[in-house]
């Protein structure tokens, strides 16, 4: 089943990259367990982040991205408070 342009599930429920077939998660309850995660200052998102986030928030704001471990396609991008203990993510049921 196609989840989005980059992610699909196989017949046994494994979540894989739609481009190269690499396993991203062992089940739909943990769909990106094997994805690569990268965290940088929010300004690394590019020219769309023009002001220092410290001007608007007391918490550190980060750019978080996940990638396929094989072909490195970007699976998700978010700008979020850095002290959040886990990545926000979707869960299939
Ligand atoms: Zn891939």
PDB file of the backbone (N, CA, C, O) and the ligand in Angstrom, with CONECT records:
HET     ZN  A 101       1
ATOM      1  N   UNK A   1       0.845  -1.179   0.000  1.00  0.00           N
ATOM      2  CA  UNK A   1       0.000   0.000   0.000  1.00  0.00           C
ATOM      3  C   UNK A   1       0.889   1.241   0.000  1.00  0.00           C
ATOM      4  O   UNK A   1       1.833   1.338   0.784  1.00  0.00           O
ATOM      5  N   UNK A   2       0.581   2.180  -0.880  1.00  0.00           N
ATOM      6  CA  UNK A   2       1.328   3.436  -0.970  1.00  0.00           C
ATOM      7  C   UNK A   2       0.892   4.359   0.169  1.00  0.00           C
ATOM      8  O   UNK A   2      -0.299   4.624   0.332  1.00  0.00           O
ATOM      9  N   UNK A   3       1.850   4.848   0.953  1.00  0.00           N
ATOM     10  CA  UNK A   3       1.553   5.771   2.054  1.00  0.00           C
ATOM     11  C   UNK A   3       1.685   7.212   1.582  1.00  0.00           C
ATOM     12  O   UNK A   3       0.800   8.039   1.804  1.00  0.00           O
ATOM     13  N   UNK A   4       2.794   7.493   0.932  1.00  0.00           N
ATOM     14  CA  UNK A   4       2.990   8.791   0.290  1.00  0.00           C
ATOM     15  C   UNK A   4       3.963   8.580  -0.868  1.00  0.00           C
ATOM     16  O   UNK A   4       4.212   7.437  -1.249  1.00  0.00           O
ATOM     17  N   UNK A   5       4.503   9.618  -1.422  1.00  0.00           N
ATOM     18  CA  UNK A   5       5.388   9.470  -2.577  1.00  0.00           C
ATOM     19  C   UNK A   5       6.644   8.664  -2.261  1.00  0.00           C
ATOM     20  O   UNK A   5       7.250   8.090  -3.166  1.00  0.00           O
ATOM     21  N   UNK A   6       7.043   8.613  -0.992  1.00  0.00           N
ATOM     22  CA  UNK A   6       8.310   7.998  -0.614  1.00  0.00           C
ATOM     23  C   UNK A   6       8.182   6.725   0.206  1.00  0.00           C
ATOM     24  O   UNK A   6       9.167   6.004   0.366  1.00  0.00           O
ATOM     25  N   UNK A   7       7.018   6.428   0.722  1.00  0.00           N
ATOM     26  CA  UNK A   7       6.866   5.339   1.683  1.00  0.00           C
ATOM     27  C   UNK A   7       5.705   4.434   1.277  1.00  0.00           C
ATOM     28  O   UNK A   7       4.638   4.902   0.882  1.00  0.00           O
ATOM     29  N   UNK A   8       5.945   3.111   1.387  1.00  0.00           N
ATOM     30  CA  UNK A   8       4.877   2.153   1.128  1.00  0.00           C
ATOM     31  C   UNK A   8       5.042   0.951   2.049  1.00  0.00           C
ATOM     32  O   UNK A   8       6.103   0.754   2.641  1.00  0.00           O
ATOM     33  N   UNK A   9       3.995   0.155   2.164  1.00  0.00           N
ATOM     34  CA  UNK A   9       4.062  -1.058   2.972  1.00  0.00           C
ATOM     35  C   UNK A   9       4.055  -2.270   2.051  1.00  0.00           C
ATOM     36  O   UNK A   9       3.532  -2.233   0.937  1.00  0.00           O
ATOM     37  N   UNK A  10       4.654  -3.345   2.553  1.00  0.00           N
ATOM     38  CA  UNK A  10       4.659  -4.601   1.803  1.00  0.00           C
ATOM     39  C   UNK A  10       3.530  -5.489   2.336  1.00  0.00           C
ATOM     40  O   UNK A  10       2.821  -5.107   3.267  1.00  0.00           O
ATOM     41  N   UNK A  11       3.371  -6.653   1.751  1.00  0.00           N
ATOM     42  CA  UNK A  11       2.311  -7.563   2.156  1.00  0.00           C
ATOM     43  C   UNK A  11       2.411  -8.034   3.594  1.00  0.00           C
ATOM     44  O   UNK A  11       1.396  -8.340   4.220  1.00  0.00           O
ATOM     45  N   UNK A  12       3.640  -8.096   4.133  1.00  0.00           N
ATOM     46  CA  UNK A  12       3.789  -8.538   5.528  1.00  0.00           C
ATOM     47  C   UNK A  12       3.790  -7.381   6.527  1.00  0.00           C
ATOM     48  O   UNK A  12       4.038  -7.595   7.714  1.00  0.00           O
ATOM     49  N   UNK A  13       3.516  -6.158   6.062  1.00  0.00           N
ATOM     50  CA  UNK A  13       3.419  -5.022   6.968  1.00  0.00           C
ATOM     51  C   UNK A  13       4.699  -4.240   7.152  1.00  0.00           C
ATOM     52  O   UNK A  13       4.712  -3.222   7.845  1.00  0.00           O
ATOM     53  N   UNK A  14       5.793  -4.708   6.532  1.00  0.00           N
ATOM     54  CA  UNK A  14       7.041  -3.954   6.599  1.00  0.00           C
ATOM     55  C   UNK A  14       6.874  -2.637   5.850  1.00  0.00           C
ATOM     56  O   UNK A  14       6.226  -2.587   4.805  1.00  0.00           O
ATOM     57  N   UNK A  15       7.458  -1.577   6.387  1.00  0.00           N
ATOM     58  CA  UNK A  15       7.402  -0.264   5.750  1.00  0.00           C
ATOM     59  C   UNK A  15       8.716  -0.059   5.005  1.00  0.00           C
ATOM     60  O   UNK A  15       9.795  -0.164   5.589  1.00  0.00           O
ATOM     61  N   UNK A  16       8.612   0.239   3.701  1.00  0.00           N
ATOM     62  CA  UNK A  16       9.810   0.341   2.861  1.00  0.00           C
ATOM     63  C   UNK A  16       9.826   1.653   2.081  1.00  0.00           C
ATOM     64  O   UNK A  16       8.806   2.325   1.926  1.00  0.00           O
ATOM     65  N   UNK A  17      11.021   1.991   1.596  1.00  0.00           N
ATOM     66  CA  UNK A  17      11.202   3.152   0.719  1.00  0.00           C
ATOM     67  C   UNK A  17      10.578   2.822  -0.633  1.00  0.00           C
ATOM     68  O   UNK A  17      10.830   1.750  -1.184  1.00  0.00           O
ATOM     69  N   UNK A  18       9.776   3.720  -1.165  1.00  0.00           N
ATOM     70  CA  UNK A  18       9.121   3.491  -2.459  1.00  0.00           C
ATOM     71  C   UNK A  18      10.104   3.595  -3.618  1.00  0.00           C
ATOM     72  O   UNK A  18       9.779   3.186  -4.733  1.00  0.00           O
ATOM     73  N   UNK A  19      11.292   4.131  -3.382  1.00  0.00           N
ATOM     74  CA  UNK A  19      12.269   4.326  -4.456  1.00  0.00           C
ATOM     75  C   UNK A  19      13.271   3.186  -4.562  1.00  0.00           C
ATOM     76  O   UNK A  19      13.622   2.769  -5.665  1.00  0.00           O
ATOM     77  N   UNK A  20      13.740   2.672  -3.410  1.00  0.00           N
ATOM     78  CA  UNK A  20      14.798   1.657  -3.462  1.00  0.00           C
ATOM     79  C   UNK A  20      14.441   0.369  -2.724  1.00  0.00           C
ATOM     80  O   UNK A  20      15.173  -0.615  -2.824  1.00  0.00           O
ATOM     81  N   UNK A  21      13.331   0.355  -1.985  1.00  0.00           N
ATOM     82  CA  UNK A  21      12.903  -0.850  -1.280  1.00  0.00           C
ATOM     83  C   UNK A  21      13.565  -1.076   0.066  1.00  0.00           C
ATOM     84  O   UNK A  21      13.311  -2.097   0.706  1.00  0.00           O
ATOM     85  N   UNK A  22      14.407  -0.153   0.516  1.00  0.00           N
ATOM     86  CA  UNK A  22      15.051  -0.311   1.832  1.00  0.00           C
ATOM     87  C   UNK A  22      13.997  -0.326   2.937  1.00  0.00           C
ATOM     88  O   UNK A  22      12.996   0.387   2.862  1.00  0.00           O
ATOM     89  N   UNK A  23      14.230  -1.136   3.952  1.00  0.00           N
ATOM     90  CA  UNK A  23      13.308  -1.203   5.084  1.00  0.00           C
ATOM     91  C   UNK A  23      13.423   0.059   5.930  1.00  0.00           C
ATOM     92  O   UNK A  23      14.508   0.415   6.391  1.00  0.00           O
ATOM     93  N   UNK A  24      12.294   0.726   6.126  1.00  0.00           N
ATOM     94  CA  UNK A  24      12.244   1.921   6.974  1.00  0.00           C
ATOM     95  C   UNK A  24      11.703   1.598   8.352  1.00  0.00           C
ATOM     96  O   UNK A  24      12.087   2.225   9.339  1.00  0.00           O
ATOM     97  N   UNK A  25      10.814   0.622   8.422  1.00  0.00           N
ATOM     98  CA  UNK A  25      10.224   0.225   9.701  1.00  0.00           C
ATOM     99  C   UNK A  25       9.750  -1.212   9.612  1.00  0.00           C
ATOM    100  O   UNK A  25       9.369  -1.693   8.545  1.00  0.00           O
ATOM    101  N   UNK A  26       9.779  -1.891  10.753  1.00  0.00           N
ATOM    102  CA  UNK A  26       9.388  -3.300  10.775  1.00  0.00           C
ATOM    103  C   UNK A  26       7.878  -3.495  10.792  1.00  0.00           C
ATOM    104  O   UNK A  26       7.382  -4.583  10.496  1.00  0.00           O
ATOM    105  N   UNK A  27       7.146  -2.432  11.141  1.00  0.00           N
ATOM    106  CA  UNK A  27       5.685  -2.526  11.171  1.00  0.00           C
ATOM    107  C   UNK A  27       5.083  -1.131  11.004  1.00  0.00           C
ATOM    108  O   UNK A  27       5.788  -0.126  11.103  1.00  0.00           O
ATOM    109  N   UNK A  28       3.796  -1.081  10.753  1.00  0.00           N
ATOM    110  CA  UNK A  28       3.136   0.218  10.593  1.00  0.00           C
ATOM    111  C   UNK A  28       3.026   0.963  11.919  1.00  0.00           C
ATOM    112  O   UNK A  28       2.771   2.167  11.931  1.00  0.00           O
ATOM    113  N   UNK A  29       3.216   0.262  13.037  1.00  0.00           N
ATOM    114  CA  UNK A  29       3.209   0.938  14.334  1.00  0.00           C
ATOM    115  C   UNK A  29       4.528   1.692  14.575  1.00  0.00           C
ATOM    116  O   UNK A  29       4.570   2.608  15.396  1.00  0.00           O
ATOM    117  N   UNK A  30       5.578   1.324  13.884  1.00  0.00           N
ATOM    118  CA  UNK A  30       6.883   1.994  13.995  1.00  0.00           C
ATOM    119  C   UNK A  30       7.429   2.169  12.580  1.00  0.00           C
ATOM    120  O   UNK A  30       8.399   1.508  12.209  1.00  0.00           O
ATOM    121  N   UNK A  31       6.813   3.059  11.779  1.00  0.00           N
ATOM    122  CA  UNK A  31       7.092   3.096  10.344  1.00  0.00           C
ATOM    123  C   UNK A  31       8.459   3.630   9.931  1.00  0.00           C
ATOM    124  O   UNK A  31       8.895   3.365   8.811  1.00  0.00           O
ATOM    125  N   UNK A  32       9.146   4.369  10.790  1.00  0.00           N
ATOM    126  CA  UNK A  32      10.440   4.930  10.373  1.00  0.00           C
ATOM    127  C   UNK A  32      11.552   4.599  11.367  1.00  0.00           C
ATOM    128  O   UNK A  32      12.483   5.386  11.535  1.00  0.00           O
ATOM    129  N   UNK A  33      11.466   3.461  12.016  1.00  0.00           N
ATOM    130  CA  UNK A  33      12.464   3.058  13.013  1.00  0.00           C
ATOM    131  C   UNK A  33      13.875   3.020  12.433  1.00  0.00           C
ATOM    132  O   UNK A  33      14.832   3.372  13.123  1.00  0.00           O
ATOM    133  N   UNK A  34      14.018   2.605  11.192  1.00  0.00           N
ATOM    134  CA  UNK A  34      15.348   2.449  10.589  1.00  0.00           C
ATOM    135  C   UNK A  34      15.759   3.641   9.730  1.00  0.00           C
ATOM    136  O   UNK A  34      16.812   3.606   9.095  1.00  0.00           O
ATOM    137  N   UNK A  35      14.948   4.688   9.702  1.00  0.00           N
ATOM    138  CA  UNK A  35      15.298   5.876   8.926  1.00  0.00           C
ATOM    139  C   UNK A  35      16.457   6.619   9.588  1.00  0.00           C
ATOM    140  O   UNK A  35      16.623   6.578  10.807  1.00  0.00           O
ATOM    141  N   UNK A  36      17.252   7.297   8.765  1.00  0.00           N
ATOM    142  CA  UNK A  36      18.320   8.148   9.290  1.00  0.00           C
ATOM    143  C   UNK A  36      17.699   9.454   9.762  1.00  0.00           C
ATOM    144  O   UNK A  36      16.786   9.980   9.126  1.00  0.00           O
ATOM    145  N   UNK A  37      18.196   9.977  10.877  1.00  0.00           N
ATOM    146  CA  UNK A  37      17.670  11.234  11.418  1.00  0.00           C
ATOM    147  C   UNK A  37      18.802  12.249  11.517  1.00  0.00           C
ATOM    148  O   UNK A  37      19.926  11.923  11.898  1.00  0.00           O
ATOM    149  N   UNK A  38      18.472  13.485  11.162  1.00  0.00           N
ATOM    150  CA  UNK A  38      19.480  14.540  11.199  1.00  0.00           C
ATOM    151  C   UNK A  38      18.848  15.782  11.806  1.00  0.00           C
ATOM    152  O   UNK A  38      17.722  16.150  11.470  1.00  0.00           O
ATOM    153  N   UNK A  39      19.591  16.425  12.707  1.00  0.00           N
ATOM    154  CA  UNK A  39      19.109  17.598  13.418  1.00  0.00           C
ATOM    155  C   UNK A  39      20.104  18.731  13.252  1.00  0.00           C
ATOM    156  O   UNK A  39      21.308  18.545  13.427  1.00  0.00           O
ATOM    157  N   UNK A  40      19.585  19.924  12.909  1.00  0.00           N
ATOM    158  CA  UNK A  40      20.439  21.101  12.743  1.00  0.00           C
ATOM    159  C   UNK A  40      19.700  22.328  13.254  1.00  0.00           C
ATOM    160  O   UNK A  40      18.496  22.258  13.501  1.00  0.00           O
ATOM    161  N   UNK A  41      20.397  23.456  13.420  1.00  0.00           N
ATOM    162  CA  UNK A  41      19.693  24.694  13.781  1.00  0.00           C
ATOM    163  C   UNK A  41      18.650  25.033  12.722  1.00  0.00           C
ATOM    164  O   UNK A  41      18.841  24.739  11.542  1.00  0.00           O
ATOM    165  N   UNK A  42      17.551  25.648  13.140  1.00  0.00           N
ATOM    166  CA  UNK A  42      16.444  25.954  12.221  1.00  0.00           C
ATOM    167  C   UNK A  42      16.904  26.755  11.014  1.00  0.00           C
ATOM    168  O   UNK A  42      16.344  26.602   9.928  1.00  0.00           O
ATOM    169  N   UNK A  43      17.899  27.594  11.177  1.00  0.00           N
ATOM    170  CA  UNK A  43      18.380  28.428  10.072  1.00  0.00           C
ATOM    171  C   UNK A  43      18.908  27.581   8.911  1.00  0.00           C
ATOM    172  O   UNK A  43      18.992  28.073   7.786  1.00  0.00           O
ATOM    173  N   UNK A  44      19.259  26.342   9.158  1.00  0.00           N
ATOM    174  CA  UNK A  44      19.764  25.455   8.099  1.00  0.00           C
ATOM    175  C   UNK A  44      18.677  25.103   7.093  1.00  0.00           C
ATOM    176  O   UNK A  44      18.975  24.527   6.047  1.00  0.00           O
ATOM    177  N   UNK A  45      17.415  25.440   7.388  1.00  0.00           N
ATOM    178  CA  UNK A  45      16.327  25.162   6.454  1.00  0.00           C
ATOM    179  C   UNK A  45      16.420  26.027   5.204  1.00  0.00           C
ATOM    180  O   UNK A  45      15.782  25.726   4.195  1.00  0.00           O
ATOM    181  N   UNK A  46      17.204  27.092   5.260  1.00  0.00           N
ATOM    182  CA  UNK A  46      17.379  27.926   4.081  1.00  0.00           C
ATOM    183  C   UNK A  46      16.848  29.325   4.278  1.00  0.00           C
ATOM    184  O   UNK A  46      16.532  29.729   5.397  1.00  0.00           O
ATOM    185  N   UNK A  47      16.750  30.065   3.187  1.00  0.00           N
ATOM    186  CA  UNK A  47      16.393  31.485   3.295  1.00  0.00           C
ATOM    187  C   UNK A  47      14.970  31.737   3.778  1.00  0.00           C
ATOM    188  O   UNK A  47      14.632  32.870   4.120  1.00  0.00           O
ATOM    189  N   UNK A  48      14.128  30.704   3.813  1.00  0.00           N
ATOM    190  CA  UNK A  48      12.769  30.874   4.335  1.00  0.00           C
ATOM    191  C   UNK A  48      12.741  31.148   5.827  1.00  0.00           C
ATOM    192  O   UNK A  48      11.777  31.718   6.338  1.00  0.00           O
ATOM    193  N   UNK A  49      13.787  30.748   6.526  1.00  0.00           N
ATOM    194  CA  UNK A  49      13.908  31.051   7.961  1.00  0.00           C
ATOM    195  C   UNK A  49      14.837  32.254   8.052  1.00  0.00           C
ATOM    196  O   UNK A  49      16.061  32.118   8.075  1.00  0.00           O
ATOM    197  N   UNK A  50      14.231  33.425   8.102  1.00  0.00           N
ATOM    198  CA  UNK A  50      15.005  34.661   8.002  1.00  0.00           C
ATOM    199  C   UNK A  50      15.429  35.216   9.350  1.00  0.00           C
ATOM    200  O   UNK A  50      16.487  35.836   9.460  1.00  0.00           O
ATOM    201  N   UNK A  51      14.613  35.000  10.378  1.00  0.00           N
ATOM    202  CA  UNK A  51      14.917  35.590  11.679  1.00  0.00           C
ATOM    203  C   UNK A  51      15.412  34.521  12.644  1.00  0.00           C
ATOM    204  O   UNK A  51      15.086  33.342  12.511  1.00  0.00           O
ATOM    205  N   UNK A  52      16.187  34.949  13.596  1.00  0.00           N
ATOM    206  CA  UNK A  52      16.663  34.052  14.646  1.00  0.00           C
ATOM    207  C   UNK A  52      15.458  33.581  15.459  1.00  0.00           C
ATOM    208  O   UNK A  52      14.737  34.413  16.009  1.00  0.00           O
ATOM    209  N   UNK A  53      15.218  32.267  15.550  1.00  0.00           N
ATOM    210  CA  UNK A  53      14.070  31.769  16.317  1.00  0.00           C
ATOM    211  C   UNK A  53      14.080  32.216  17.775  1.00  0.00           C
ATOM    212  O   UNK A  53      13.026  32.248  18.410  1.00  0.00           O
ATOM    213  N   UNK A  54      15.243  32.561  18.318  1.00  0.00           N
ATOM    214  CA  UNK A  54      15.329  33.014  19.706  1.00  0.00           C
ATOM    215  C   UNK A  54      14.579  34.328  19.920  1.00  0.00           C
ATOM    216  O   UNK A  54      14.256  34.677  21.056  1.00  0.00           O
ATOM    217  N   UNK A  55      14.302  35.051  18.851  1.00  0.00           N
ATOM    218  CA  UNK A  55      13.521  36.284  18.962  1.00  0.00           C
ATOM    219  C   UNK A  55      12.056  35.986  19.261  1.00  0.00           C
ATOM    220  O   UNK A  55      11.331  36.864  19.729  1.00  0.00           O
ATOM    221  N   UNK A  56      11.614  34.765  18.997  1.00  0.00           N
ATOM    222  CA  UNK A  56      10.198  34.426  19.125  1.00  0.00           C
ATOM    223  C   UNK A  56       9.907  33.297  20.108  1.00  0.00           C
ATOM    224  O   UNK A  56       8.760  33.122  20.519  1.00  0.00           O
ATOM    225  N   UNK A  57      10.921  32.530  20.491  1.00  0.00           N
ATOM    226  CA  UNK A  57      10.700  31.374  21.358  1.00  0.00           C
ATOM    227  C   UNK A  57      11.818  31.272  22.394  1.00  0.00           C
ATOM    228  O   UNK A  57      12.977  31.573  22.109  1.00  0.00           O
ATOM    229  N   UNK A  58      11.452  30.847  23.590  1.00  0.00           N
ATOM    230  CA  UNK A  58      12.447  30.643  24.644  1.00  0.00           C
ATOM    231  C   UNK A  58      13.186  29.325  24.463  1.00  0.00           C
ATOM    232  O   UNK A  58      14.290  29.146  24.976  1.00  0.00           O
ATOM    233  N   UNK A  59      12.566  28.402  23.727  1.00  0.00           N
ATOM    234  CA  UNK A  59      13.161  27.083  23.526  1.00  0.00           C
ATOM    235  C   UNK A  59      14.002  27.087  22.253  1.00  0.00           C
ATOM    236  O   UNK A  59      13.736  27.853  21.327  1.00  0.00           O
ATOM    237  N   UNK A  60      15.017  26.229  22.214  1.00  0.00           N
ATOM    238  CA  UNK A  60      15.803  26.087  20.998  1.00  0.00           C
ATOM    239  C   UNK A  60      14.930  25.458  19.911  1.00  0.00           C
ATOM    240  O   UNK A  60      14.230  24.477  20.164  1.00  0.00           O
ATOM    241  N   UNK A  61      14.970  26.014  18.719  1.00  0.00           N
ATOM    242  CA  UNK A  61      14.176  25.512  17.599  1.00  0.00           C
ATOM    243  C   UNK A  61      15.121  24.845  16.601  1.00  0.00           C
ATOM    244  O   UNK A  61      16.141  25.415  16.214  1.00  0.00           O
ATOM    245  N   UNK A  62      14.760  23.617  16.189  1.00  0.00           N
ATOM    246  CA  UNK A  62      15.631  22.821  15.319  1.00  0.00           C
ATOM    247  C   UNK A  62      14.935  22.407  14.028  1.00  0.00           C
ATOM    248  O   UNK A  62      13.712  22.285  13.965  1.00  0.00           O
ATOM    249  N   UNK A  63      15.745  22.197  13.013  1.00  0.00           N
ATOM    250  CA  UNK A  63      15.314  21.554  11.774  1.00  0.00           C
ATOM    251  C   UNK A  63      15.608  20.071  11.937  1.00  0.00           C
ATOM    252  O   UNK A  63      16.759  19.685  12.140  1.00  0.00           O
ATOM    253  N   UNK A  64      14.580  19.239  11.850  1.00  0.00           N
ATOM    254  CA  UNK A  64      14.757  17.790  11.954  1.00  0.00           C
ATOM    255  C   UNK A  64      14.303  17.146  10.657  1.00  0.00           C
ATOM    256  O   UNK A  64      13.235  17.458  10.131  1.00  0.00           O
ATOM    257  N   UNK A  65      15.130  16.243  10.151  1.00  0.00           N
ATOM    258  CA  UNK A  65      14.787  15.561   8.907  1.00  0.00           C
ATOM    259  C   UNK A  65      15.047  14.065   9.059  1.00  0.00           C
ATOM    260  O   UNK A  65      15.922  13.646   9.817  1.00  0.00           O
ATOM    261  N   UNK A  66      14.277  13.272   8.327  1.00  0.00           N
ATOM    262  CA  UNK A  66      14.526  11.831   8.248  1.00  0.00           C
ATOM    263  C   UNK A  66      14.775  11.469   6.789  1.00  0.00           C
ATOM    264  O   UNK A  66      14.210  12.068   5.874  1.00  0.00           O
ATOM    265  N   UNK A  67      15.638  10.472   6.599  1.00  0.00           N
ATOM    266  CA  UNK A  67      16.054  10.065   5.263  1.00  0.00           C
ATOM    267  C   UNK A  67      16.034   8.546   5.150  1.00  0.00           C
ATOM    268  O   UNK A  67      16.181   7.835   6.144  1.00  0.00           O
ATOM    269  N   UNK A  68      15.850   8.057   3.923  1.00  0.00           N
ATOM    270  CA  UNK A  68      16.002   6.632   3.648  1.00  0.00           C
ATOM    271  C   UNK A  68      17.459   6.254   3.927  1.00  0.00           C
ATOM    272  O   UNK A  68      18.363   6.979   3.510  1.00  0.00           O
ATOM    273  N   UNK A  69      17.714   5.131   4.627  1.00  0.00           N
ATOM    274  CA  UNK A  69      19.096   4.750   4.938  1.00  0.00           C
ATOM    275  C   UNK A  69      19.873   4.262   3.717  1.00  0.00           C
ATOM    276  O   UNK A  69      21.095   4.133   3.791  1.00  0.00           O
ATOM    277  N   UNK A  70      19.208   3.990   2.608  1.00  0.00           N
ATOM    278  CA  UNK A  70      19.906   3.476   1.433  1.00  0.00           C
ATOM    279  C   UNK A  70      20.065   4.545   0.342  1.00  0.00           C
ATOM    280  O   UNK A  70      21.190   4.871  -0.036  1.00  0.00           O
ATOM    281  N   UNK A  71      18.959   5.088  -0.164  1.00  0.00           N
ATOM    282  CA  UNK A  71      19.038   6.059  -1.267  1.00  0.00           C
ATOM    283  C   UNK A  71      19.035   7.511  -0.789  1.00  0.00           C
ATOM    284  O   UNK A  71      19.210   8.427  -1.592  1.00  0.00           O
ATOM    285  N   UNK A  72      18.839   7.725   0.508  1.00  0.00           N
ATOM    286  CA  UNK A  72      18.907   9.040   1.145  1.00  0.00           C
ATOM    287  C   UNK A  72      17.798  10.002   0.710  1.00  0.00           C
ATOM    288  O   UNK A  72      17.939  11.210   0.899  1.00  0.00           O
ATOM    289  N   UNK A  73      16.703   9.504   0.135  1.00  0.00           N
ATOM    290  CA  UNK A  73      15.583  10.397  -0.162  1.00  0.00           C
ATOM    291  C   UNK A  73      15.061  10.968   1.166  1.00  0.00           C
ATOM    292  O   UNK A  73      15.015  10.272   2.180  1.00  0.00           O
ATOM    293  N   UNK A  74      14.675  12.238   1.134  1.00  0.00           N
ATOM    294  CA  UNK A  74      14.157  12.887   2.341  1.00  0.00           C
ATOM    295  C   UNK A  74      12.720  12.412   2.590  1.00  0.00           C
ATOM    296  O   UNK A  74      11.855  12.542   1.724  1.00  0.00           O
ATOM    297  N   UNK A  75      12.483  11.862   3.779  1.00  0.00           N
ATOM    298  CA  UNK A  75      11.163  11.325   4.123  1.00  0.00           C
ATOM    299  C   UNK A  75      10.312  12.336   4.874  1.00  0.00           C
ATOM    300  O   UNK A  75       9.092  12.361   4.709  1.00  0.00           O
ATOM    301  N   UNK A  76      10.935  13.166   5.693  1.00  0.00           N
ATOM    302  CA  UNK A  76      10.177  14.163   6.436  1.00  0.00           C
ATOM    303  C   UNK A  76      11.089  15.313   6.823  1.00  0.00           C
ATOM    304  O   UNK A  76      12.300  15.156   6.982  1.00  0.00           O
ATOM    305  N   UNK A  77      10.469  16.471   6.967  1.00  0.00           N
ATOM    306  CA  UNK A  77      11.173  17.673   7.411  1.00  0.00           C
ATOM    307  C   UNK A  77      10.257  18.425   8.351  1.00  0.00           C
ATOM    308  O   UNK A  77       9.077  18.619   8.062  1.00  0.00           O
ATOM    309  N   UNK A  78      10.804  18.846   9.478  1.00  0.00           N
ATOM    310  CA  UNK A  78      10.011  19.657  10.399  1.00  0.00           C
ATOM    311  C   UNK A  78      10.917  20.627  11.123  1.00  0.00           C
ATOM    312  O   UNK A  78      12.098  20.356  11.340  1.00  0.00           O
ATOM    313  N   UNK A  79      10.347  21.763  11.494  1.00  0.00           N
ATOM    314  CA  UNK A  79      11.029  22.716  12.357  1.00  0.00           C
ATOM    315  C   UNK A  79      10.265  22.678  13.668  1.00  0.00           C
ATOM    316  O   UNK A  79       9.069  22.967  13.713  1.00  0.00           O
ATOM    317  N   UNK A  80      10.976  22.316  14.746  1.00  0.00           N
ATOM    318  CA  UNK A  80      10.300  21.986  15.990  1.00  0.00           C
ATOM    319  C   UNK A  80      11.154  22.365  17.193  1.00  0.00           C
ATOM    320  O   UNK A  80      12.369  22.513  17.058  1.00  0.00           O
ATOM    321  N   UNK A  81      10.542  22.528  18.375  1.00  0.00           N
ATOM    322  CA  UNK A  81      11.347  22.767  19.571  1.00  0.00           C
ATOM    323  C   UNK A  81      12.306  21.599  19.821  1.00  0.00           C
ATOM    324  O   UNK A  81      11.909  20.436  19.759  1.00  0.00           O
ATOM    325  N   UNK A  82      13.560  21.920  20.102  1.00  0.00           N
ATOM    326  CA  UNK A  82      14.578  20.899  20.270  1.00  0.00           C
ATOM    327  C   UNK A  82      14.442  20.065  21.526  1.00  0.00           C
ATOM    328  O   UNK A  82      15.020  18.982  21.614  1.00  0.00           O
ATOM    329  N   UNK A  83      13.685  20.551  22.501  1.00  0.00           N
ATOM    330  CA  UNK A  83      13.575  19.785  23.740  1.00  0.00           C
ATOM    331  C   UNK A  83      12.419  18.787  23.719  1.00  0.00           C
ATOM    332  O   UNK A  83      12.145  18.130  24.723  1.00  0.00           O
ATOM    333  N   UNK A  84      11.746  18.674  22.584  1.00  0.00           N
ATOM    334  CA  UNK A  84      10.733  17.626  22.479  1.00  0.00           C
ATOM    335  C   UNK A  84      11.451  16.286  22.457  1.00  0.00           C
ATOM    336  O   UNK A  84      12.395  16.110  21.688  1.00  0.00           O
ATOM    337  N   UNK A  85      11.021  15.333  23.290  1.00  0.00           N
ATOM    338  CA  UNK A  85      11.798  14.095  23.475  1.00  0.00           C
ATOM    339  C   UNK A  85      11.796  13.156  22.281  1.00  0.00           C
ATOM    340  O   UNK A  85      12.730  12.368  22.132  1.00  0.00           O
ATOM    341  N   UNK A  86      10.797  13.208  21.438  1.00  0.00           N
ATOM    342  CA  UNK A  86      10.755  12.305  20.290  1.00  0.00           C
ATOM    343  C   UNK A  86      10.326  13.086  19.060  1.00  0.00           C
ATOM    344  O   UNK A  86       9.725  14.155  19.161  1.00  0.00           O
ATOM    345  N   UNK A  87      10.642  12.542  17.913  1.00  0.00           N
ATOM    346  CA  UNK A  87      10.198  13.145  16.670  1.00  0.00           C
ATOM    347  C   UNK A  87       8.684  13.002  16.571  1.00  0.00           C
ATOM    348  O   UNK A  87       8.114  11.977  16.944  1.00  0.00           O
ATOM    349  N   UNK A  88       8.057  14.038  16.067  1.00  0.00           N
ATOM    350  CA  UNK A  88       6.644  13.894  15.730  1.00  0.00           C
ATOM    351  C   UNK A  88       6.582  12.940  14.543  1.00  0.00           C
ATOM    352  O   UNK A  88       7.413  13.032  13.640  1.00  0.00           O
ATOM    353  N   UNK A  89       5.663  12.072  14.526  1.00  0.00           N
ATOM    354  CA  UNK A  89       5.549  11.156  13.401  1.00  0.00           C
ATOM    355  C   UNK A  89       4.137  10.649  13.266  1.00  0.00           C
ATOM    356  O   UNK A  89       3.342  10.726  14.203  1.00  0.00           O
ATOM    357  N   UNK A  90       3.832  10.135  12.105  1.00  0.00           N
ATOM    358  CA  UNK A  90       2.539   9.545  11.866  1.00  0.00           C
ATOM    359  C   UNK A  90       2.611   8.076  12.212  1.00  0.00           C
ATOM    360  O   UNK A  90       3.691   7.485  12.201  1.00  0.00           O
ATOM    361  N   UNK A  91       1.490   7.490  12.514  1.00  0.00           N
ATOM    362  CA  UNK A  91       1.384   6.068  12.828  1.00  0.00           C
ATOM    363  C   UNK A  91       0.211   5.518  12.055  1.00  0.00           C
ATOM    364  O   UNK A  91      -0.875   6.098  12.067  1.00  0.00           O
ATOM    365  N   UNK A  92       0.420   4.411  11.386  1.00  0.00           N
ATOM    366  CA  UNK A  92      -0.670   3.757  10.679  1.00  0.00           C
ATOM    367  C   UNK A  92      -1.320   2.744  11.602  1.00  0.00           C
ATOM    368  O   UNK A  92      -0.638   2.133  12.424  1.00  0.00           O
ATOM    369  N   UNK A  93      -2.590   2.560  11.485  1.00  0.00           N
ATOM    370  CA  UNK A  93      -3.237   1.537  12.320  1.00  0.00           C
ATOM    371  C   UNK A  93      -4.098   0.639  11.473  1.00  0.00           C
ATOM    372  O   UNK A  93      -4.725  -0.284  11.992  1.00  0.00           O
TER     373      UNK A  93
HETATM  374 ZN    ZN A 101      15.373   4.588  -0.478  1.00  0.00          ZN
END
